[in-house]
Amino acid sequence: LGDLRGAFPDKVTDFEVRRRVDLAKAWHEGKSIFTYNPRCDVVDAFQRLAGLVMEVS
């Protein structure tokens, strides 16, 4: 990711969506992470990612 940021500084976001066991469990149960565990720390990352997508589209 660091190499990509170096090569494309204006194209790569400044945050990462980390892997979490809760993500795998939510997927396995057919739920979103927002429903499965809304307090999981990746919920914020997904919300920021959605905001970024909305800004550029």
Beta strands, then each sheet from edge to edge (+ up, - down):
end
